[in-house]
Amino acid sequence: MADYSPGELGMGSVKKRKEEEKDVVSRKVLSGKLDGHMLLKYSLGVNAWKYFASHYNEDINRKMIEEGKEISVTKLLRSDLLEMRQEELNQALTLLMSEGRMPNGESYSPDTKYYLALGIQFHLLRNGRVDNIFSDAAYQSFTDQLDTEARLFQEIVASAGLSSKHLMSL
């Protein structure tokens, strides 16, 4: 146990320390350091979602202001994946796969989109969500979009003259 003076062990100190620990964890997730010891860098998927949601919302806000309309909160995306209901998460992930872009404006490659989705799935499970975004019926439009991306990836591989055996050896 760490050395604490008796005054530091009060409830206020415990709450403050827990808040500080949460801040450290949040900073590590955003920086990608929380999963630094893992092969799957799941924070990349979470960060890609947060980036996409914030830019998507900015675009909606800008368009609504330009058109002089009131901004409907229901059209905005939540930045926290864990707060979404299944149908909302399905639509959000479908949008990410179809419209998501890297910060430099380029499209994600199909294999990168799959990797981001794996990271999001891990994030959901790690935080107590038992949804399986790859097989639950509630995520049909997302998996349909992911299938479209997989076919695109097959075309890219075929046009490069690579076989599945070659890919497996990489």
MIKOL-807491 format. One record per residue: y, x, z of N, C-alpha, C in turn; residue number from 1. Coordinates in nm, 3 decimals, decimal comma. Last residue first. Layout:
residues N
+---------+---------+---------+---------+---------+---------+---------+---------+---------+------+
:    n.py :    n.px :    n.pz :   ca.py :   ca.px :   ca.pz :    c.py :    c.px :    c.pz : baro :
+---------+---------+---------+---------+---------+---------+---------+---------+---------+------+
:       Y :       X :       Z :       Y :       X :       Z :       Y :       X :       Z :  NUM :
...
+---------+---------+---------+---------+---------+---------+---------+---------+---------+------+
END
This chain:
residues 170
+---------+---------+---------+---------+---------+---------+---------+---------+---------+------+
:    n.py :    n.px :    n.pz :   ca.py :   ca.px :   ca.pz :    c.py :    c.px :    c.pz : baro :
+---------+---------+---------+---------+---------+---------+---------+---------+---------+------+
:  -1,327 :   0,196 :  -4,536 :  -1,196 :   0,251 :  -4,498 :  -1,178 :   0,258 :  -4,349 :  170 :
:  -1,554 :   0,065 :  -4,595 :  -1,568 :   0,207 :  -4,564 :  -1,436 :   0,271 :  -4,522 :  169 :
:  -1,475 :  -0,186 :  -4,665 :  -1,550 :  -0,171 :  -4,541 :  -1,562 :  -0,024 :  -4,500 :  168 :
:  -1,361 :  -0,141 :  -4,916 :  -1,277 :  -0,179 :  -4,804 :  -1,345 :  -0,158 :  -4,670 :  167 :
:  -1,590 :  -0,087 :  -5,068 :  -1,489 :   0,016 :  -5,052 :  -1,401 :  -0,014 :  -4,932 :  166 :
:  -1,716 :  -0,334 :  -5,057 :  -1,784 :  -0,218 :  -4,999 :  -1,684 :  -0,106 :  -4,973 :  165 :
:  -1,539 :  -0,493 :  -5,197 :  -1,552 :  -0,518 :  -5,054 :  -1,623 :  -0,401 :  -4,987 :  164 :
:  -1,350 :  -0,278 :  -5,421 :  -1,460 :  -0,370 :  -5,391 :  -1,464 :  -0,393 :  -5,240 :  163 :
:  -1,050 :  -0,252 :  -5,608 :  -1,127 :  -0,218 :  -5,489 :  -1,237 :  -0,322 :  -5,468 :  162 :
:  -0,862 :  -0,293 :  -5,803 :  -0,990 :  -0,236 :  -5,841 :  -1,076 :  -0,194 :  -5,723 :  161 :
:  -0,638 :  -0,427 :  -5,755 :  -0,631 :  -0,283 :  -5,728 :  -0,762 :  -0,213 :  -5,762 :  160 :
:  -0,717 :  -0,683 :  -5,799 :  -0,628 :  -0,623 :  -5,898 :  -0,613 :  -0,473 :  -5,878 :  159 :
:  -0,870 :  -0,724 :  -5,566 :  -0,936 :  -0,722 :  -5,697 :  -0,847 :  -0,654 :  -5,802 :  158 :
:  -0,667 :  -0,723 :  -5,372 :  -0,774 :  -0,624 :  -5,366 :  -0,841 :  -0,611 :  -5,503 :  157 :
:  -0,519 :  -0,945 :  -5,454 :  -0,455 :  -0,813 :  -5,445 :  -0,560 :  -0,704 :  -5,448 :  156 :
:  -0,710 :  -1,147 :  -5,429 :  -0,651 :  -1,117 :  -5,560 :  -0,588 :  -0,978 :  -5,561 :  155 :
:  -0,750 :  -1,143 :  -5,154 :  -0,863 :  -1,113 :  -5,244 :  -0,812 :  -1,076 :  -5,382 :  154 :
:  -0,495 :  -1,227 :  -5,071 :  -0,541 :  -1,093 :  -5,036 :  -0,657 :  -1,051 :  -5,127 :  153 :
:  -0,503 :  -1,488 :  -5,162 :  -0,403 :  -1,397 :  -5,217 :  -0,444 :  -1,252 :  -5,190 :  152 :
:  -0,701 :  -1,587 :  -4,993 :  -0,725 :  -1,583 :  -5,138 :  -0,627 :  -1,489 :  -5,207 :  151 :
:  -0,565 :  -1,564 :  -4,750 :  -0,687 :  -1,486 :  -4,772 :  -0,720 :  -1,476 :  -4,920 :  150 :
:  -0,358 :  -1,750 :  -4,785 :  -0,324 :  -1,608 :  -4,770 :  -0,446 :  -1,520 :  -4,796 :  149 :
:  -0,514 :  -1,980 :  -4,787 :  -0,432 :  -1,947 :  -4,905 :  -0,396 :  -1,799 :  -4,902 :  148 :
:  -0,606 :  -1,970 :  -4,525 :  -0,701 :  -1,959 :  -4,636 :  -0,629 :  -1,921 :  -4,765 :  147 :
:  -0,366 :  -2,018 :  -4,392 :  -0,430 :  -1,888 :  -4,375 :  -0,535 :  -1,864 :  -4,484 :  146 :
:  -0,329 :  -2,283 :  -4,465 :  -0,231 :  -2,182 :  -4,509 :  -0,290 :  -2,042 :  -4,498 :  145 :
:  -0,549 :  -2,393 :  -4,331 :  -0,537 :  -2,408 :  -4,476 :  -0,441 :  -2,303 :  -4,532 :  144 :
:  -0,480 :  -2,334 :  -4,069 :  -0,596 :  -2,266 :  -4,128 :  -0,598 :  -2,280 :  -4,280 :  143 :
:  -0,253 :  -2,505 :  -4,046 :  -0,241 :  -2,360 :  -4,026 :  -0,358 :  -2,287 :  -4,093 :  142 :
:  -0,368 :  -2,754 :  -4,082 :  -0,269 :  -2,706 :  -4,181 :  -0,247 :  -2,556 :  -4,168 :  141 :
:  -0,550 :  -2,760 :  -3,857 :  -0,597 :  -2,765 :  -3,996 :  -0,494 :  -2,713 :  -4,096 :  140 :
:  -0,554 :  -2,758 :  -3,580 :  -0,481 :  -2,653 :  -3,651 :  -0,517 :  -2,646 :  -3,799 :  139 :
:  -0,722 :  -2,945 :  -3,476 :  -0,579 :  -2,969 :  -3,461 :  -0,494 :  -2,869 :  -3,539 :  138 :
:  -0,976 :  -2,838 :  -3,494 :  -0,932 :  -2,932 :  -3,598 :  -0,781 :  -2,957 :  -3,593 :  137 :
:  -1,011 :  -2,494 :  -3,425 :  -0,985 :  -2,629 :  -3,375 :  -0,928 :  -2,716 :  -3,487 :  136 :
:  -1,020 :  -2,236 :  -3,544 :  -1,129 :  -2,331 :  -3,566 :  -1,107 :  -2,472 :  -3,513 :  135 :
:  -0,795 :  -2,080 :  -3,502 :  -0,874 :  -2,055 :  -3,622 :  -0,981 :  -2,159 :  -3,648 :  134 :
:  -0,688 :  -2,138 :  -3,258 :  -0,607 :  -2,170 :  -3,376 :  -0,683 :  -2,150 :  -3,506 :  133 :
:  -0,819 :  -2,276 :  -3,000 :  -0,863 :  -2,177 :  -3,096 :  -0,794 :  -2,211 :  -3,227 :  132 :
:  -0,690 :  -2,320 :  -2,670 :  -0,686 :  -2,355 :  -2,812 :  -0,744 :  -2,241 :  -2,895 :  131 :
:  -0,664 :  -2,263 :  -2,408 :  -0,798 :  -2,254 :  -2,463 :  -0,804 :  -2,295 :  -2,610 :  130 :
:  -0,434 :  -2,070 :  -2,240 :  -0,448 :  -2,175 :  -2,342 :  -0,584 :  -2,158 :  -2,408 :  129 :
:  -0,402 :  -1,856 :  -2,062 :  -0,468 :  -1,977 :  -2,017 :  -0,477 :  -2,091 :  -2,116 :  128 :
:  -0,302 :  -1,625 :  -2,166 :  -0,214 :  -1,704 :  -2,080 :  -0,270 :  -1,842 :  -2,049 :  127 :
:  -0,492 :  -1,530 :  -2,333 :  -0,457 :  -1,448 :  -2,217 :  -0,371 :  -1,524 :  -2,117 :  126 :
:  -0,482 :  -1,721 :  -2,537 :  -0,598 :  -1,713 :  -2,448 :  -0,565 :  -1,637 :  -2,320 :  125 :
:  -0,230 :  -1,657 :  -2,654 :  -0,259 :  -1,791 :  -2,602 :  -0,372 :  -1,786 :  -2,500 :  124 :
:  -0,272 :  -1,389 :  -2,729 :  -0,165 :  -1,424 :  -2,635 :  -0,191 :  -1,561 :  -2,572 :  123 :
:  -0,474 :  -1,422 :  -2,921 :  -0,501 :  -1,346 :  -2,798 :  -0,399 :  -1,381 :  -2,691 :  122 :
:  -0,329 :  -1,564 :  -3,116 :  -0,447 :  -1,624 :  -3,054 :  -0,479 :  -1,554 :  -2,922 :  121 :
:  -0,139 :  -1,369 :  -3,180 :  -0,095 :  -1,495 :  -3,120 :  -0,212 :  -1,564 :  -3,051 :  120 :
:  -0,307 :  -1,177 :  -3,295 :  -0,227 :  -1,145 :  -3,177 :  -0,180 :  -1,270 :  -3,104 :  119 :
:  -0,400 :  -1,318 :  -3,516 :  -0,494 :  -1,271 :  -3,414 :  -0,421 :  -1,239 :  -3,283 :  118 :
:  -0,157 :  -1,347 :  -3,654 :  -0,225 :  -1,466 :  -3,602 :  -0,328 :  -1,428 :  -3,495 :  117 :
:  -0,113 :  -1,082 :  -3,726 :  -0,016 :  -1,149 :  -3,639 :  -0,080 :  -1,272 :  -3,575 :  116 :
:  -0,333 :  -1,048 :  -3,896 :  -0,322 :  -0,967 :  -3,775 :  -0,225 :  -1,031 :  -3,675 :  115 :
:  -0,261 :  -1,224 :  -4,102 :  -0,383 :  -1,248 :  -4,025 :  -0,379 :  -1,172 :  -3,893 :  114 :
:  -0,032 :  -1,094 :  -4,193 :  -0,022 :  -1,230 :  -4,139 :  -0,145 :  -1,264 :  -4,055 :  113 :
:  -0,149 :  -0,861 :  -4,289 :  -0,059 :  -0,853 :  -4,174 :  -0,043 :  -0,990 :  -4,111 :  112 :
:  -0,284 :  -0,957 :  -4,509 :  -0,362 :  -0,902 :  -4,398 :  -0,277 :  -0,886 :  -4,272 :  111 :
:  -0,065 :  -1,044 :  -4,673 :  -0,164 :  -1,139 :  -4,620 :  -0,245 :  -1,084 :  -4,503 :  110 :
:   0,247 :  -0,894 :  -4,571 :   0,128 :  -0,895 :  -4,655 :   0,027 :  -0,992 :  -4,593 :  109 :
:   0,556 :  -1,062 :  -4,529 :   0,441 :  -0,995 :  -4,468 :   0,326 :  -0,998 :  -4,568 :  108 :
:   0,836 :  -1,002 :  -4,742 :   0,726 :  -1,087 :  -4,696 :   0,621 :  -1,002 :  -4,626 :  107 :
:   1,146 :  -0,854 :  -4,630 :   1,026 :  -0,856 :  -4,714 :   0,921 :  -0,949 :  -4,655 :  106 :
:   1,347 :  -0,839 :  -4,444 :   1,353 :  -0,945 :  -4,545 :   1,232 :  -0,954 :  -4,635 :  105 :
:   1,329 :  -0,671 :  -4,234 :   1,396 :  -0,617 :  -4,352 :   1,401 :  -0,718 :  -4,467 :  104 :
:   1,177 :  -0,817 :  -4,048 :   1,322 :  -0,801 :  -4,027 :   1,397 :  -0,747 :  -4,148 :  103 :
:   0,953 :  -1,015 :  -4,256 :   0,981 :  -0,901 :  -4,169 :   1,133 :  -0,890 :  -4,150 :  102 :
:   0,908 :  -1,370 :  -4,251 :   0,946 :  -1,246 :  -4,317 :   0,968 :  -1,137 :  -4,213 :  101 :
:   0,746 :  -1,685 :  -4,296 :   0,781 :  -1,570 :  -4,213 :   0,808 :  -1,445 :  -4,293 :  100 :
:   0,653 :  -1,897 :  -4,443 :   0,792 :  -1,858 :  -4,461 :   0,833 :  -1,732 :  -4,384 :   99 :
:   0,378 :  -1,931 :  -4,395 :   0,431 :  -1,959 :  -4,528 :   0,572 :  -1,903 :  -4,550 :   98 :
:   0,332 :  -1,855 :  -4,129 :   0,248 :  -1,799 :  -4,236 :   0,310 :  -1,819 :  -4,373 :   97 :
:   0,527 :  -2,010 :  -3,997 :   0,529 :  -1,863 :  -3,986 :   0,449 :  -1,800 :  -4,100 :   96 :
:   0,439 :  -2,270 :  -4,061 :   0,569 :  -2,220 :  -4,109 :   0,576 :  -2,068 :  -4,105 :   95 :
:   0,200 :  -2,268 :  -3,918 :   0,198 :  -2,290 :  -4,063 :   0,327 :  -2,239 :  -4,126 :   94 :
:   0,297 :  -2,243 :  -3,661 :   0,219 :  -2,133 :  -3,718 :   0,208 :  -2,145 :  -3,870 :   93 :
:   0,426 :  -2,494 :  -3,637 :   0,501 :  -2,369 :  -3,622 :   0,427 :  -2,252 :  -3,686 :   92 :
:   0,218 :  -2,678 :  -3,667 :   0,328 :  -2,677 :  -3,764 :   0,404 :  -2,545 :  -3,759 :   91 :
:   0,066 :  -2,600 :  -3,438 :   0,007 :  -2,601 :  -3,572 :   0,116 :  -2,593 :  -3,679 :   90 :
:   0,247 :  -2,651 :  -3,234 :   0,204 :  -2,513 :  -3,258 :   0,142 :  -2,500 :  -3,397 :   89 :
:   0,259 :  -2,930 :  -3,252 :   0,380 :  -2,851 :  -3,271 :   0,345 :  -2,706 :  -3,304 :   88 :
:  -0,003 :  -2,997 :  -3,190 :   0,051 :  -3,035 :  -3,321 :   0,179 :  -2,957 :  -3,354 :   87 :
:  -0,028 :  -2,886 :  -2,924 :  -0,111 :  -2,842 :  -3,037 :  -0,048 :  -2,874 :  -3,171 :   86 :
:   0,296 :  -2,808 :  -2,779 :   0,174 :  -2,889 :  -2,788 :   0,098 :  -2,845 :  -2,912 :   85 :
:   0,442 :  -2,507 :  -2,651 :   0,420 :  -2,603 :  -2,759 :   0,290 :  -2,681 :  -2,741 :   84 :
:   0,471 :  -2,306 :  -2,469 :   0,530 :  -2,435 :  -2,435 :   0,498 :  -2,544 :  -2,537 :   83 :
:   0,373 :  -2,076 :  -2,582 :   0,294 :  -2,139 :  -2,476 :   0,347 :  -2,278 :  -2,438 :   82 :
:   0,567 :  -1,980 :  -2,752 :   0,447 :  -2,042 :  -2,809 :   0,369 :  -2,121 :  -2,705 :   81 :
:   0,900 :  -1,998 :  -2,728 :   0,783 :  -1,973 :  -2,644 :   0,663 :  -2,051 :  -2,697 :   80 :
:   1,093 :  -2,089 :  -2,895 :   1,058 :  -1,947 :  -2,907 :   0,933 :  -1,914 :  -2,825 :   79 :
:   1,073 :  -2,386 :  -3,088 :   1,073 :  -2,322 :  -2,956 :   1,033 :  -2,176 :  -2,975 :   78 :
:   1,284 :  -2,478 :  -3,356 :   1,156 :  -2,425 :  -3,309 :   1,172 :  -2,365 :  -3,171 :   77 :
:   1,452 :  -2,785 :  -3,432 :   1,453 :  -2,646 :  -3,391 :   1,316 :  -2,606 :  -3,338 :   76 :
:   1,435 :  -3,053 :  -3,469 :   1,413 :  -2,969 :  -3,587 :   1,406 :  -2,821 :  -3,551 :   75 :
:   1,503 :  -3,164 :  -3,228 :   1,363 :  -3,176 :  -3,271 :   1,333 :  -3,091 :  -3,392 :   74 :
:   1,776 :  -3,141 :  -3,211 :   1,695 :  -3,045 :  -3,134 :   1,549 :  -3,050 :  -3,180 :   73 :
:   1,987 :  -3,161 :  -3,476 :   1,878 :  -3,230 :  -3,409 :   1,789 :  -3,127 :  -3,341 :   72 :
:   2,328 :  -3,131 :  -3,495 :   2,202 :  -3,056 :  -3,493 :   2,099 :  -3,133 :  -3,412 :   71 :
:   2,520 :  -3,339 :  -3,706 :   2,480 :  -3,299 :  -3,572 :   2,345 :  -3,230 :  -3,578 :   70 :
:   2,685 :  -3,210 :  -4,001 :   2,594 :  -3,300 :  -3,931 :   2,567 :  -3,247 :  -3,791 :   69 :
:   2,825 :  -3,061 :  -4,186 :   2,898 :  -3,143 :  -4,091 :   2,811 :  -3,242 :  -4,016 :   68 :
:   2,707 :  -2,879 :  -4,344 :   2,699 :  -3,017 :  -4,390 :   2,773 :  -3,112 :  -4,297 :   67 :
:   2,747 :  -2,651 :  -4,188 :   2,803 :  -2,657 :  -4,323 :   2,808 :  -2,800 :  -4,375 :   66 :
:   2,593 :  -2,722 :  -3,964 :   2,738 :  -2,704 :  -3,949 :   2,805 :  -2,714 :  -4,085 :   65 :
:   2,340 :  -2,723 :  -4,080 :   2,391 :  -2,846 :  -4,020 :   2,543 :  -2,839 :  -4,004 :   64 :
:   2,314 :  -2,455 :  -4,159 :   2,312 :  -2,562 :  -4,259 :   2,371 :  -2,691 :  -4,205 :   63 :
:   2,322 :  -2,326 :  -3,907 :   2,423 :  -2,296 :  -4,008 :   2,431 :  -2,408 :  -4,111 :   62 :
:   2,091 :  -2,433 :  -3,783 :   2,223 :  -2,452 :  -3,724 :   2,333 :  -2,432 :  -3,827 :   61 :
:   1,894 :  -2,333 :  -3,959 :   1,913 :  -2,478 :  -3,943 :   2,051 :  -2,507 :  -3,887 :   60 :
:   1,929 :  -2,056 :  -3,919 :   1,947 :  -2,115 :  -4,052 :   1,971 :  -2,265 :  -4,044 :   59 :
:   1,864 :  -2,037 :  -3,646 :   1,997 :  -1,998 :  -3,692 :   2,027 :  -2,060 :  -3,829 :   58 :
:   1,594 :  -2,111 :  -3,659 :   1,689 :  -2,195 :  -3,588 :   1,833 :  -2,164 :  -3,628 :   57 :
:   1,496 :  -1,888 :  -3,801 :   1,477 :  -2,024 :  -3,855 :   1,579 :  -2,118 :  -3,792 :   56 :
:   1,553 :  -1,685 :  -3,619 :   1,620 :  -1,688 :  -3,750 :   1,607 :  -1,824 :  -3,817 :   55 :
:   1,388 :  -1,760 :  -3,402 :   1,533 :  -1,745 :  -3,383 :   1,607 :  -1,749 :  -3,516 :   54 :
:   1,132 :  -1,765 :  -3,523 :   1,189 :  -1,887 :  -3,464 :   1,340 :  -1,875 :  -3,449 :   53 :
:   1,098 :  -1,492 :  -3,602 :   1,099 :  -1,600 :  -3,700 :   1,168 :  -1,724 :  -3,645 :   52 :
:   1,103 :  -1,367 :  -3,349 :   1,200 :  -1,329 :  -3,452 :   1,213 :  -1,442 :  -3,555 :   51 :
:   0,882 :  -1,488 :  -3,230 :   1,015 :  -1,501 :  -3,169 :   1,125 :  -1,469 :  -3,270 :   50 :
:   0,674 :  -1,404 :  -3,407 :   0,705 :  -1,546 :  -3,388 :   0,847 :  -1,563 :  -3,334 :   49 :
:   0,683 :  -1,130 :  -3,370 :   0,709 :  -1,184 :  -3,505 :   0,745 :  -1,331 :  -3,495 :   48 :
:   0,609 :  -1,120 :  -3,100 :   0,744 :  -1,079 :  -3,141 :   0,780 :  -1,130 :  -3,279 :   47 :
:   0,344 :  -1,208 :  -3,123 :   0,439 :  -1,281 :  -3,038 :   0,582 :  -1,247 :  -3,079 :   46 :
:   0,239 :  -1,006 :  -3,289 :   0,237 :  -1,146 :  -3,331 :   0,337 :  -1,230 :  -3,254 :   45 :
:   0,283 :  -0,782 :  -3,127 :   0,343 :  -0,787 :  -3,261 :   0,347 :  -0,931 :  -3,313 :   44 :
:   0,131 :  -0,817 :  -2,904 :   0,273 :  -0,844 :  -2,890 :   0,343 :  -0,845 :  -3,027 :   43 :
:  -0,122 :  -0,730 :  -2,969 :  -0,094 :  -0,873 :  -2,978 :   0,054 :  -0,904 :  -2,967 :   42 :
:  -0,262 :  -0,498 :  -3,105 :  -0,126 :  -0,502 :  -3,051 :  -0,076 :  -0,645 :  -3,063 :   41 :
:  -0,578 :  -0,412 :  -3,041 :  -0,500 :  -0,523 :  -3,099 :  -0,364 :  -0,525 :  -3,031 :   40 :
:  -0,644 :  -0,197 :  -2,876 :  -0,652 :  -0,180 :  -3,021 :  -0,573 :  -0,289 :  -3,092 :   39 :
:  -0,432 :  -0,117 :  -2,593 :  -0,528 :  -0,202 :  -2,663 :  -0,531 :  -0,170 :  -2,812 :   38 :
:  -0,230 :   0,009 :  -2,462 :  -0,364 :   0,063 :  -2,442 :  -0,470 :  -0,012 :  -2,522 :   37 :
:  -0,005 :  -0,146 :  -2,519 :  -0,015 :  -0,011 :  -2,573 :  -0,153 :   0,051 :  -2,560 :   36 :
:   0,082 :  -0,392 :  -2,447 :  -0,052 :  -0,383 :  -2,505 :  -0,077 :  -0,244 :  -2,565 :   35 :
:   0,335 :  -0,341 :  -2,353 :   0,239 :  -0,405 :  -2,264 :   0,097 :  -0,389 :  -2,317 :   34 :
:   0,502 :  -0,243 :  -2,551 :   0,437 :  -0,146 :  -2,464 :   0,331 :  -0,208 :  -2,375 :   33 :
:   0,659 :  -0,402 :  -2,710 :   0,526 :  -0,371 :  -2,760 :   0,450 :  -0,275 :  -2,671 :   32 :
:   0,896 :  -0,492 :  -2,619 :   0,897 :  -0,357 :  -2,678 :   0,761 :  -0,320 :  -2,737 :   31 :
:   0,826 :  -0,738 :  -2,516 :   0,921 :  -0,732 :  -2,626 :   0,923 :  -0,596 :  -2,694 :   30 :
:   0,653 :  -0,654 :  -2,311 :   0,603 :  -0,737 :  -2,421 :   0,696 :  -0,727 :  -2,540 :   29 :
:   0,831 :  -0,508 :  -2,149 :   0,717 :  -0,440 :  -2,211 :   0,661 :  -0,521 :  -2,326 :   28 :
:   1,008 :  -0,708 :  -2,067 :   1,059 :  -0,596 :  -2,148 :   0,945 :  -0,524 :  -2,218 :   27 :
:   0,827 :  -0,865 :  -1,918 :   0,894 :  -0,921 :  -2,036 :   0,946 :  -0,810 :  -2,126 :   26 :
:   0,760 :  -0,682 :  -1,714 :   0,656 :  -0,730 :  -1,804 :   0,719 :  -0,786 :  -1,931 :   25 :
:   1,013 :  -0,659 :  -1,594 :   0,948 :  -0,540 :  -1,649 :   0,842 :  -0,582 :  -1,750 :   24 :
:   1,054 :  -0,923 :  -1,509 :   1,146 :  -0,863 :  -1,604 :   1,083 :  -0,741 :  -1,671 :   23 :
:   0,846 :  -0,945 :  -1,324 :   0,846 :  -1,031 :  -1,443 :   0,936 :  -0,972 :  -1,551 :   22 :
:   0,938 :  -0,761 :  -1,132 :   0,811 :  -0,735 :  -1,202 :   0,802 :  -0,818 :  -1,329 :   21 :
:   1,169 :  -0,895 :  -1,048 :   1,182 :  -0,764 :  -1,112 :   1,056 :  -0,730 :  -1,191 :   20 :
:   1,048 :  -1,116 :  -0,929 :   1,137 :  -1,136 :  -1,043 :   1,154 :  -1,005 :  -1,120 :   19 :
:   0,913 :  -0,985 :  -0,722 :   0,836 :  -1,056 :  -0,823 :   0,920 :  -1,081 :  -0,948 :   18 :
:   1,132 :  -0,889 :  -0,576 :   1,039 :  -0,794 :  -0,634 :   0,956 :  -0,860 :  -0,745 :   17 :
:   1,245 :  -1,132 :  -0,492 :   1,323 :  -1,043 :  -0,577 :   1,231 :  -0,944 :  -0,648 :   16 :
:   1,039 :  -1,229 :  -0,331 :   1,081 :  -1,304 :  -0,449 :   1,155 :  -1,214 :  -0,547 :   15 :
:   1,039 :  -1,028 :  -0,135 :   0,918 :  -1,052 :  -0,213 :   0,954 :  -1,127 :  -0,342 :   14 :
:   1,295 :  -1,054 :  -0,029 :   1,258 :  -0,929 :  -0,095 :   1,136 :  -0,948 :  -0,183 :   13 :
:   1,276 :  -1,307 :   0,083 :   1,376 :  -1,282 :  -0,020 :   1,342 :  -1,157 :  -0,100 :   12 :
:   1,079 :  -1,268 :   0,279 :   1,050 :  -1,353 :   0,162 :   1,150 :  -1,330 :   0,048 :   11 :
:   1,064 :  -0,919 :   0,389 :   1,104 :  -1,059 :   0,401 :   1,078 :  -1,134 :   0,272 :   10 :
:   1,019 :  -0,649 :   0,373 :   0,903 :  -0,736 :   0,359 :   0,938 :  -0,883 :   0,380 :    9 :
:   1,233 :  -0,493 :   0,429 :   1,202 :  -0,516 :   0,288 :   1,089 :  -0,615 :   0,269 :    8 :
:   1,237 :  -0,456 :   0,701 :   1,336 :  -0,546 :   0,642 :   1,306 :  -0,580 :   0,497 :    7 :
:   1,041 :  -0,260 :   0,742 :   1,018 :  -0,397 :   0,786 :   1,116 :  -0,496 :   0,724 :    6 :
:   1,008 :  -0,066 :   0,439 :   1,063 :  -0,083 :   0,573 :   1,043 :  -0,229 :   0,613 :    5 :
:   0,712 :   0,033 :   0,277 :   0,827 :  -0,056 :   0,281 :   0,879 :  -0,060 :   0,423 :    4 :
:   0,506 :   0,215 :   0,077 :   0,583 :   0,221 :   0,201 :   0,705 :   0,132 :   0,189 :    3 :
:   0,225 :   0,042 :  -0,071 :   0,348 :   0,120 :  -0,080 :   0,421 :   0,117 :   0,053 :    2 :
:  -0,119 :   0,084 :   0,000 :   0,000 :   0,000 :   0,000 :   0,124 :   0,088 :   0,000 :    1 :
+---------+---------+---------+---------+---------+---------+---------+---------+---------+------+
END
